[in-house]
Amino acid sequence: MITQEDIRTFDVDQIRKEFPTLAREVYGKPLIYFDNGATSQKPQVVINAIEHYYTFDNSNIHRGVHHLSQEATAQYENARETIQRYLNAPLSEQVLFTTGTTGGINLVASSFGEMLTEGDEIIISAMEHHSNIVPWQMLCERKKCKLNIIPINEAGELIISEFDKMLNERTRLISVTHISNTLGTINPIKYMIDEGHKVGAKILIDGAQSVQHMPVDVQDLDCDFYVFSGHKVFGPTGVGVLYGKKDILDSMPPYQGGGDMIDKVTFEKTTYNVLPHKFEAGTPNISGGIALGTAIKYLAEQDLVAIQKYEHELVVYATEELSKIEGMRFIGTAKEKTSVISFMVSDLHPFDIGTLLDKQGIAVRTGHHCTQPLMDFFNIPGTVRASFAFYNTKEEIDFFIKALNRSINMLR
Ligand SMILES: *Cc1c(COP(=O)(O)O)cnc(C)c1O
């Protein structure tokens, strides 16, 4: 358990020392890592957790009578409980390990989706990541359901009056991102959850960009599902979390069949295991789950209020400095926004800017950021995206602005 006394005073220099990748160079230049929206770097404690598992505790979980298996099982289940507490989920069995955000959404689309019938409606938004679009398109095709898309305005905010109009008694599921990975927009999910519930719909929140930036309390939100990826919250790739309300998860059919998810198998009839095992077929990513628990514990020990404030300062400062550049066009200027800045400079291609920044040691994302419909809305091929984490600094932003100016001069 983490108590108030365990919360560390935010100290960016100390934190940077805990992320070994941040100390490296690329092309002989110090690395400036501004691609946190795609994946975060890992603190040493997370790297150690993976190494420790394979060095000392490696064995399969949930089935073994032997010591190693019991130790590995205990660590894996401890990680689940750490995540449960962090999300304030009522029970640890409501925290399902998945392969990531994509895995969690596909699980819900497949299993919850099985209970939908022709003419049922699903709502998503125009700013969703492909992984929160395509599974619903596939489901709608399979079940002959209707997919409604909440439009956005030029600032990259949801047009909530349009969402209100879409809600009706056929609305079964609303699946929206908490924070846009491309625009940084923070969506009014609390309102959407409450309004959705009024018509009896269930709500899935794509939390891939939020858990690492703000406290998330699934009971306070009252969402029905919440998904995120380990690798964006300072944990490993290939593991993630699906939180779900217990009665809904209990009512859903299994997703994948295999070992661990069964109660009893005969060729006549197979019965299924209880939560969480019902949705965790086969040997999972054991080291990944354990290390994700370590990452969440690391995050829980941070002063999240101070971090939010710090990241806000970074984004305000970077936006100010970027505004001074001629031809600067920001994509995503929502009032409520996290530390993501997407931009274009005149008609320079984002890829060219990204390539020149890379040569100066700066990692940014360029392209459509898995949100092609959003690029079509803004009528652009892509953006340059700088996305910050709590280990980034103003000095890095200064360096980035200089490097960007140099790149633009080369391209103009
Ligand atoms: C990264 C991301 C995803 C997909 O996450 P994976 O880790 O690739 O499964 C989905 N939604 C948002 C908002 C994201 O940022």
The ligand as an SDF file (V2000), in Angstrom:
LIG
                    3D

 15 15  0  0  0  0  0  0  0  0999 V2000
   -1.5100    4.2520  -28.2620 C   0  0  0  0  0  0  0  0  0  0  0  0
   -2.9750    4.3940  -28.2690 C   0  0  0  0  0  0  0  0  0  0  0  0
   -3.8150    3.3170  -28.5490 C   0  0  0  0  0  0  0  0  0  0  0  0
   -3.2870    1.9660  -28.9250 C   0  0  0  0  0  0  0  0  0  0  0  0
   -2.4550    1.4420  -27.9370 O   0  0  0  0  0  0  0  0  0  0  0  0
   -1.6250    0.1090  -28.1710 P   0  0  0  0  0  0  0  0  0  0  0  0
   -0.6380    0.1300  -27.0630 O   0  0  0  0  0  0  0  0  0  0  0  0
   -0.9860    0.2310  -29.5320 O   0  0  0  0  0  0  0  0  0  0  0  0
   -2.5780   -1.0180  -28.1040 O   0  0  0  0  0  0  0  0  0  0  0  0
   -5.1690    3.5240  -28.5010 C   0  0  0  0  0  0  0  0  0  0  0  0
   -5.6900    4.7070  -28.1800 N   0  0  0  0  0  0  0  0  0  0  0  0
   -4.9280    5.7780  -27.8990 C   0  0  0  0  0  0  0  0  0  0  0  0
   -5.5650    7.0690  -27.5150 C   0  0  0  0  0  0  0  0  0  0  0  0
   -3.5410    5.6460  -27.9350 C   0  0  0  0  0  0  0  0  0  0  0  0
   -2.7760    6.7010  -27.6660 O   0  0  0  0  0  0  0  0  0  0  0  0
  1  2  1  0
  2  3  1  0
  2 14  2  0
  3  4  1  0
  3 10  2  0
  4  5  1  0
  5  6  1  0
  6  7  2  0
  6  8  1  0
  6  9  1  0
 10 11  1  0
 11 12  2  0
 12 13  1  0
 12 14  1  0
 14 15  1  0
M  END
$$$$
